[in-house]
Amino acid sequence: MSLNRKNKPEEISQIKFNLPQPEKFTLENGLKVIFIEKNNLPIVVALMIINSGSKYDPENKYGLANLTALTIDEGADGISALELSDQFDMLGSDFSISTDNDLINITLQSLSENFEKSFELFSKVIIRPDFNVTDFEREQKKIITRILQRKDKLDFLANQIFEKILFSADNDYAFPIIGYEETVSKLTNDDVKKFYSDFFFPENSALIIAGNIKLTELNKILKKYLTKWANKGAARSIKNSFVNTDKRIFVYHKRDSVQTEIRAGHLTEPRNNNNYLPRLLLNTVLGGQFTSRINLNLRERNGYTYGATSKFQYYKEAAFFEVSTSVGIENTANAVKEIISELNLIKDGVKNSELDFAKSFLTKRFPLSFETYRQLVSGIAGRILYNLPSDYYSTFVNKLNLVDINEVNKAATEFIKNDRLTIVLAGDKEKIIPQIKDLGIEFSEVDLYGNVIS
């Protein structure tokens, strides 16, 4: 049987997507728990989110949250790091810890039959970490090595410098999660212990669980292993001031670089339920997918890059808009011109065909965000972080399709601020500066920390 590929398959029906309603309850120690029973696979995933991301690093102790997260599983309740790893492996369980700007995330994936034994180990890491000096020093050295390696990664440096300049030193979102070499090297094991004591407590955390387990059984396990977790903590507030800047270029010199990493953007309003979807659709048209305007211009039409994207980056208490790409260094100024041109053109409005495609793109890929149990608990964590309504994901597709072109065009006018662009160019200044002199934009040279040096 042959297929006639000239005929486009007909769309059978509209996308329908509904998440199971979660069970929500609070343990006696104040820990919030969200549970979704899923019986498709014999697996349970648990995610503990702790409100202790890098934005809480004390001044000149940048990297402390990350180091705490990496040290916490290096031995717990007298069990060494190697023994913990072996026990998780024997149970067929996967355990991981990560840090972002807002949260420390501790994840466990286990077979249902081994969930209780795995969760016991999981709870020991959270409640009774050993924090041995030897383990601390080993993790500290590993992070410093990673920082040194990243000094050769121009994309990482461009991101680091861009966010530092964008937020300024008066904002705790300005600093890299991993920290700087000189700040991490000065951290002590006592710093880690204090950070843990201040932030790792039940009322500062939430536990999200999805998988093949009954609520009654889960309750027994939680009460058995988490009731003794009764820390009170002393979480602090953060510096979150904002300074709107004029359009300016900042050049970071990387000798003999054959490429330029470009970051261009500005601060914007934090995530807001009233305008999030228009901004999402706007960005999808502008630079949020392969056939977006910016990528078609820089990659397809001009051949400057393999890819160019834009995004609204949202943190819990801050946000920024950013265009990013990497181009051959000889095309630096031309690429900047085209980026600014596209940012100007988007203010003239999007086409109905572009908006229809953006809606189709977003709605059809939306269910893919919840394919796995890990994605499911991660999605719920996002709902908690941004204080989204309980029906947010179930109503997402319908609400997205109700956004009209006027709302998207209004978002372009309000949230693309071309007169406030911070543009970071990371590459060989000897090849970049002669090009950008004719752009009519003031420029400065900066160091690794975003400080102006000339």
C-alpha positions in Angstrom: 0.0 0.0 0.0 1.5 3.3 -1.1 0.9 6.7 0.6 0.1 9.8 -1.3 2.4 12.3 0.5 0.9 15.2 -1.4 -2.2 15.2 0.8 -1.8 16.7 4.2 -3.3 14.5 7.0 -6.5 16.0 8.4 -6.6 17.1 12.0 -8.9 14.8 13.8 -9.8 16.9 16.8 -8.6 19.7 19.1 -5.9 19.0 21.6 -7.4 18.0 25.0 -5.2 17.9 28.0 -6.1 17.3 31.6 -3.8 16.7 34.5 -5.1 14.4 37.3 -6.2 16.5 40.3 -3.5 16.3 43.0 -4.0 15.5 46.7 -2.7 18.4 48.9 -2.0 18.2 52.6 0.5 19.4 55.2 2.4 17.3 57.6 2.5 18.1 61.3 6.0 19.7 60.9 4.7 22.1 58.3 5.9 20.4 55.2 3.5 20.9 52.3 2.9 17.7 50.2 1.3 17.4 46.8 0.6 13.9 45.5 -0.6 12.6 42.1 -1.3 8.9 41.8 -0.2 7.5 38.4 -0.4 3.8 37.7 0.9 3.6 34.1 4.3 2.4 35.3 5.6 0.8 38.5 7.6 3.9 39.4 7.4 6.7 42.0 9.1 10.1 41.7 9.6 12.4 44.6 10.8 16.0 44.3 11.7 18.1 47.4 12.0 21.8 46.5 13.6 24.0 49.1 13.4 27.8 48.9 17.2 28.1 49.1 18.5 29.0 45.6 21.6 31.0 44.8 19.8 34.3 45.2 20.2 33.6 49.0 24.0 33.4 48.8 25.4 36.0 51.3 27.5 38.8 49.8 31.0 37.6 48.7 29.9 34.0 49.4 28.5 33.4 45.9 28.3 29.7 45.1 27.3 28.7 48.7 23.9 27.3 47.9 25.3 25.2 45.1 28.1 23.9 47.3 25.7 23.1 50.0 23.6 21.1 47.6 26.6 19.2 46.3 27.8 18.5 49.8 24.5 17.4 51.3 24.6 13.9 49.8 28.3 13.3 50.5 27.4 11.2 53.5 24.3 11.1 55.7 23.5 9.5 59.1 26.9 7.9 59.2 26.5 6.4 55.7 29.3 7.5 53.4 28.8 9.0 49.9 30.0 5.8 48.2 27.7 3.6 50.4 24.7 5.9 49.7 25.4 5.7 46.0 25.7 1.9 46.1 22.5 1.5 48.1 20.5 3.6 45.6 22.0 1.6 42.8 21.1 -1.7 44.5 17.5 -0.5 44.8 17.4 0.6 41.1 16.8 4.1 42.2 18.0 7.4 40.8 18.9 10.2 43.2 20.0 13.7 42.1 20.4 17.3 43.5 20.4 20.5 41.5 20.5 24.2 42.3 19.0 27.1 40.4 18.5 30.8 41.3 15.4 30.2 43.4 15.5 26.6 44.6 17.5 23.6 45.6 15.8 20.5 44.0 16.3 17.0 45.4 14.9 14.3 43.2 14.3 10.6 43.8 13.0 8.1 41.2 12.3 4.6 42.4 10.6 1.4 41.6 7.3 1.2 43.5 8.3 -1.9 45.3 11.5 -0.3 46.5 10.1 3.2 47.2 10.1 3.0 51.0 13.7 1.8 51.3 14.7 4.5 48.8 12.8 7.2 50.5 14.4 6.3 53.8 17.8 7.1 52.2 16.3 10.2 50.6 15.1 11.4 54.0 18.5 10.8 55.6 20.2 13.0 53.1 17.8 15.8 53.7 17.5 15.5 57.5 20.8 14.2 58.7 23.7 15.1 56.4 27.1 14.5 57.8 29.0 17.5 56.4 32.4 16.0 56.9 35.3 18.4 56.2 37.0 15.9 53.8 33.8 15.6 51.7 33.4 19.4 51.8 36.9 20.0 50.6 36.6 17.4 47.8 33.4 19.0 46.5 34.8 22.5 46.8 37.8 21.5 44.7 35.5 20.0 42.0 33.5 23.2 41.8 36.6 25.4 41.5 37.9 23.1 38.7 34.6 23.4 36.9 34.7 27.2 37.2 38.2 27.3 35.7 37.1 25.0 32.9 34.2 27.4 32.2 36.5 30.3 31.7 37.2 28.7 28.2 33.5 28.5 27.4 32.5 31.7 25.8 28.8 31.0 26.0 28.9 30.6 29.7 30.9 33.7 30.2 28.5 35.8 28.0 25.6 34.6 30.1 27.3 35.3 33.3 28.4 38.8 32.3 25.0 39.6 30.7 23.1 38.9 33.9 25.5 40.7 36.1 25.3 43.9 34.1 21.5 43.5 33.7 20.7 43.1 37.3 23.7 45.1 38.8 25.5 44.2 42.0 22.5 45.5 44.1 20.4 42.5 43.0 20.9 39.0 44.3 19.9 37.5 40.9 23.0 39.0 39.4 25.5 36.4 40.4 26.3 32.9 38.9 24.8 29.9 40.6 28.2 28.2 40.6 29.9 31.3 42.1 33.3 32.7 41.3 36.6 31.1 41.8 37.6 33.5 44.6 34.3 33.3 46.4 34.0 29.5 46.4 37.6 29.1 47.5 36.9 31.1 50.6 33.9 29.2 51.7 34.2 26.9 54.7 32.4 23.8 56.0 30.9 26.0 58.7 29.4 28.2 56.0 27.7 25.2 54.5 26.4 24.0 57.8 24.9 27.5 58.6 23.3 27.7 55.2 21.7 24.3 55.7 20.5 25.3 59.2 19.0 28.5 57.9 17.2 27.2 54.9 16.5 23.4 55.2 13.4 23.3 57.3 9.9 21.9 56.5 8.0 25.2 56.3 10.5 26.4 53.8 10.0 23.4 51.5 7.5 21.4 49.6 7.4 17.7 48.6 5.9 16.7 45.3 5.3 13.0 44.6 3.8 11.3 41.5 3.6 7.6 40.8 2.3 4.1 41.5 1.6 4.2 45.2 -1.6 4.6 47.3 -2.2 7.7 49.4 -2.6 5.6 52.6 0.7 3.9 52.0 2.5 7.1 51.2 1.1 8.8 54.3 2.6 6.0 56.5 6.0 6.4 54.8 6.0 10.2 55.1 5.1 10.0 58.8 7.7 7.4 59.5 10.6 9.2 57.9 9.9 12.9 58.0 8.2 13.6 61.4 11.6 14.0 63.1 12.5 16.8 60.6 11.6 19.8 62.9 14.2 22.5 62.1 12.9 26.0 62.3 15.5 27.8 60.2 16.1 31.5 59.6 15.6 32.2 55.9 16.5 35.8 54.9 15.1 38.2 52.3 17.0 39.1 49.2 18.2 42.3 47.5 15.9 42.8 44.5 16.4 46.4 43.3 16.2 47.2 39.6 17.9 49.9 37.5 16.7 50.6 34.0 19.7 51.4 31.8 20.1 53.1 28.4 21.1 51.1 25.3 24.8 50.2 25.5 27.3 47.6 24.2 29.7 45.8 26.6 32.6 44.0 25.1 34.4 41.1 26.9 37.8 40.3 25.4 38.6 36.7 24.6 41.9 36.7 22.7 41.9 34.8 19.3 38.2 33.9 19.5 36.8 33.2 16.1 33.3 33.6 17.2 31.3 36.3 19.1 28.7 35.3 21.7 25.9 37.9 21.5 23.4 38.6 24.3 21.0 41.5 23.9 18.1 42.2 26.3 16.7 44.1 29.2 14.8 43.7 32.5 11.1 43.1 32.3 8.1 42.6 34.5 8.1 39.3 36.5 5.8 36.6 35.5 2.2 37.8 35.7 -0.9 35.7 34.9 -2.5 38.6 33.1 0.2 39.0 30.4 2.2 35.8 30.5 0.4 34.1 27.5 0.6 37.2 25.2 4.3 37.4 26.0 4.7 33.7 25.3 3.1 33.9 21.9 5.0 37.1 21.1 8.3 35.4 21.8 7.4 32.3 19.9 6.9 34.5 16.8 10.0 36.5 17.5 12.6 34.0 18.5 11.1 31.1 20.4 11.2 28.3 17.8 13.1 27.4 14.6 11.0 29.3 12.1 10.8 32.4 14.3 11.8 35.8 12.8 15.2 36.1 14.4 16.4 32.7 13.5 15.1 32.9 9.9 16.9 36.2 9.6 20.3 35.4 11.1 20.5 31.7 10.1 18.5 31.2 6.9 18.6 34.6 5.2 22.1 35.8 6.2 24.0 32.7 7.3 25.5 34.4 10.3 24.8 31.6 12.8 23.6 28.0 13.3 20.8 29.3 15.5 19.4 32.4 17.2 16.8 32.5 19.9 14.9 34.8 22.2 13.2 34.3 25.5 11.5 35.9 28.5 13.5 34.4 31.4 11.4 34.3 34.6 12.6 33.9 38.1 10.3 34.0 41.2 10.9 37.7 41.8 12.5 39.0 38.6 12.6 38.6 34.9 14.4 39.6 31.7 14.0 39.5 28.0 17.0 38.2 26.0 18.2 37.5 22.4 21.1 35.1 22.2 23.3 33.7 19.4 26.8 32.9 18.4 28.2 34.3 15.1 31.4 34.3 13.2 33.3 37.2 14.6 33.5 38.9 11.2 29.7 39.2 11.3 29.4 40.7 14.7 28.1 44.2 13.8 25.9 42.9 11.0 24.2 40.4 13.4 23.7 43.1 16.0 22.1 45.3 13.3 19.7 42.5 12.3 18.7 41.8 15.9 17.9 45.4 16.6 16.0 45.5 13.2 13.9 42.5 14.2 13.1 44.0 17.6 12.0 47.2 15.9 9.9 45.4 13.3 8.0 43.3 15.9 6.5 46.5 17.2 4.7 46.9 13.9 2.7 43.8 14.9 2.6 40.1 14.1 0.6 38.5 11.3 -2.4 36.4 11.8 -0.6 33.5 10.1 2.3 33.8 12.6 0.0 33.9 15.6 -1.9 30.8 14.3 1.3 28.9 13.9 2.6 30.0 17.3 -0.6 28.7 18.9 -0.4 25.4 17.0 3.2 25.0 17.9 2.7 25.6 21.6 -0.5 23.6 22.1 0.7 20.6 20.2 3.9 20.3 22.2 2.3 21.2 25.5 1.3 17.6 26.5 4.9 16.5 25.8 5.9 18.5 28.8 4.2 16.0 31.1 5.2 12.7 29.4 7.3 11.4 32.3 6.7 11.4 36.1 9.8 13.7 36.4 8.2 16.2 34.1 5.0 16.0 36.0 6.5 16.8 39.4 8.7 19.5 37.8 5.6 21.1 36.3 3.9 21.2 39.7 7.1 22.7 41.2 6.8 25.5 38.7 3.2 26.1 39.7 4.2 26.4 43.3 7.2 28.7 42.5 5.1 31.1 40.5 2.0 30.8 42.7 -0.1 29.7 39.7 -3.8 28.6 40.2 -4.5 24.9 40.7 -6.2 24.6 37.3 -3.3 26.4 35.5 -2.2 23.5 33.4 -5.7 22.1 32.7 -6.8 25.4 31.3 -3.6 26.4 29.6 -4.5 25.3 26.0 -7.9 26.9 26.1 -6.6 30.2 27.5 -3.7 30.3 25.0 -6.1 29.9 22.1 -8.3 32.7 23.4 -5.4 35.3 23.2 -6.1 37.6 20.3 -3.7 39.4 18.0 -4.3 42.8 19.7 -3.1 41.4 23.0 0.1 40.0 21.4 0.8 43.3 19.6 0.2 45.2 22.9 2.8 42.9 24.5 5.3 43.8 21.8 4.8 47.5 22.5 5.0 47.1 26.3 7.6 44.5 26.8 10.2 45.0 24.0 12.3 48.0 25.1 14.8 48.7 22.4 16.0 51.9 24.0 17.1 49.9 27.1 19.0 47.1 25.4 22.1 45.8 27.2 24.2 44.1 24.5 27.1 41.9 25.5 29.6 40.8 22.9 32.1 38.2 24.0 35.0 37.6 21.7 38.3 39.1 20.4 37.9 42.9 21.0 40.5 43.6 18.3 38.1 42.3 15.7 34.9 43.4 17.4 35.5 47.0 18.3 36.4 48.3 14.7 33.0 46.8 13.5 30.8 48.3 16.2 32.1 51.8 16.1 29.7 52.6 13.2 26.6 51.3 15.0 26.0 54.6 16.8 25.8 52.9 20.2 28.1 53.7 23.1 30.3 50.8 24.1 32.6 49.8 27.0 35.0 46.9 27.7 34.2 44.8 30.7 35.9 42.1 32.8 34.8 38.6 33.7 32.5 40.1 36.4 30.8 42.6 34.2 32.8 45.6 35.6 33.7 48.3 33.1 37.4 48.5 32.6 37.7 51.0 29.7 
